Amino acid sequence: MNVNITLLITRIVFSLSMMTHGYPKLMNLLSGSPSFGNPIGIGEIPTLILAVLAEFVAPIFIIIGYRTKIFTLLPMVTMLVAAFVVHLDDPFKRKELALLYLVGFLIIFLMGPGKYSINKK
């Protein structure tokens, strides 16, 4: 039982925290004149859409425990890009948050959503 409660708390805390970064990106996307970085060369708007999916939409599904292993891949990839592409030459302090999110979502990916989820695994 403790593992399942821990997984629920981990899903909620990491996902809600990630959504605080995704919400401004969602508002940027809906603003009518969005602008965003293009660190992987696919264009500003596609990159922004992917960031919104990874940082706002996917965490909703992670919180409720629906297809958790699939949806954790989105923020994990985004945090890999943030840490090792966007902040590659920056000091560790600039990469630290992305790495913490990466590890948090990696734990969720490896452990699964737990008993208190829609998928109940």
C-alpha positions in Angstrom: 0.0 0.0 0.0 2.8 2.5 0.8 4.3 2.0 -2.7 0.9 2.8 -4.3 0.4 6.0 -2.2 4.0 7.0 -3.0 3.4 6.5 -6.7 0.2 8.6 -6.5 1.9 11.4 -4.7 4.9 11.3 -7.1 2.6 11.4 -10.1 0.6 14.3 -8.7 3.5 16.4 -7.4 5.7 16.1 -10.5 2.8 16.5 -12.9 1.3 19.6 -11.2 4.8 21.1 -10.9 5.4 20.5 -14.6 2.1 22.0 -15.5 3.2 25.3 -13.9 5.8 25.5 -16.7 3.4 24.2 -19.4 0.6 26.7 -18.6 2.5 29.8 -19.7 3.5 27.9 -22.9 -0.2 27.0 -23.5 -1.1 30.7 -23.1 1.7 31.6 -25.5 0.4 29.1 -28.0 -3.1 30.5 -27.8 -2.0 34.1 -27.8 -2.3 34.6 -31.6 1.3 35.6 -32.0 3.3 32.8 -30.3 7.0 32.7 -30.3 9.3 30.1 -28.9 12.8 28.6 -29.2 13.7 26.1 -31.9 16.4 24.0 -30.3 15.9 20.9 -32.4 15.3 22.6 -35.7 11.6 21.7 -36.4 10.3 25.3 -36.2 9.0 27.5 -33.4 5.3 26.5 -33.5 5.9 22.7 -33.7 8.4 23.0 -30.9 5.9 25.0 -28.8 3.1 22.5 -29.5 5.3 19.6 -28.4 6.3 21.6 -25.2 2.6 22.2 -24.4 1.8 18.5 -24.9 4.8 17.4 -22.8 4.4 20.0 -20.0 0.7 20.6 -19.8 -1.4 17.9 -21.5 0.7 14.7 -20.7 0.8 15.6 -16.9 -3.0 15.5 -16.8 -3.0 12.0 -18.0 -0.1 11.1 -15.7 -2.0 12.5 -12.7 -5.1 10.3 -13.4 -2.8 7.3 -14.3 -4.0 6.8 -17.8 -1.4 5.3 -20.2 1.2 6.6 -17.8 4.2 4.9 -19.3 3.4 6.4 -22.7 2.7 9.9 -21.4 5.8 10.0 -19.2 7.9 9.8 -22.3 6.8 13.3 -23.5 8.1 15.2 -20.4 11.2 12.9 -20.3 12.2 13.7 -23.8 11.4 17.4 -23.3 13.6 17.5 -20.2 16.4 15.7 -22.0 16.3 18.4 -24.7 16.2 21.1 -22.1 19.2 19.7 -20.1 21.4 18.5 -23.0 20.5 20.8 -25.9 19.1 24.1 -24.6 21.3 24.3 -21.5 24.2 22.1 -22.8 26.8 24.8 -22.2 25.2 26.3 -19.1 26.4 25.6 -15.6 24.8 22.7 -13.7 22.5 25.1 -11.8 20.6 25.9 -15.1 20.3 22.1 -15.9 19.3 21.0 -12.5 15.5 21.5 -12.7 15.3 19.7 -16.0 17.4 16.8 -14.6 15.2 16.6 -11.5 12.0 16.5 -13.6 13.7 13.9 -15.9 14.5 11.6 -12.9 11.0 12.1 -11.4 9.2 11.1 -14.6 11.7 8.3 -15.2 10.8 6.9 -11.8 7.1 7.0 -12.7 7.9 5.4 -16.1 9.8 2.6 -14.4 7.4 2.0 -11.6 4.2 2.5 -13.4 1.1 4.4 -12.2 0.4 2.1 -9.2 -2.9 0.9 -7.8 -4.5 4.4 -7.5 -4.8 5.1 -11.2 -7.2 4.5 -14.1 -4.9 1.7 -15.4 -4.3 0.3 -11.8 -0.9 -1.3 -12.5 
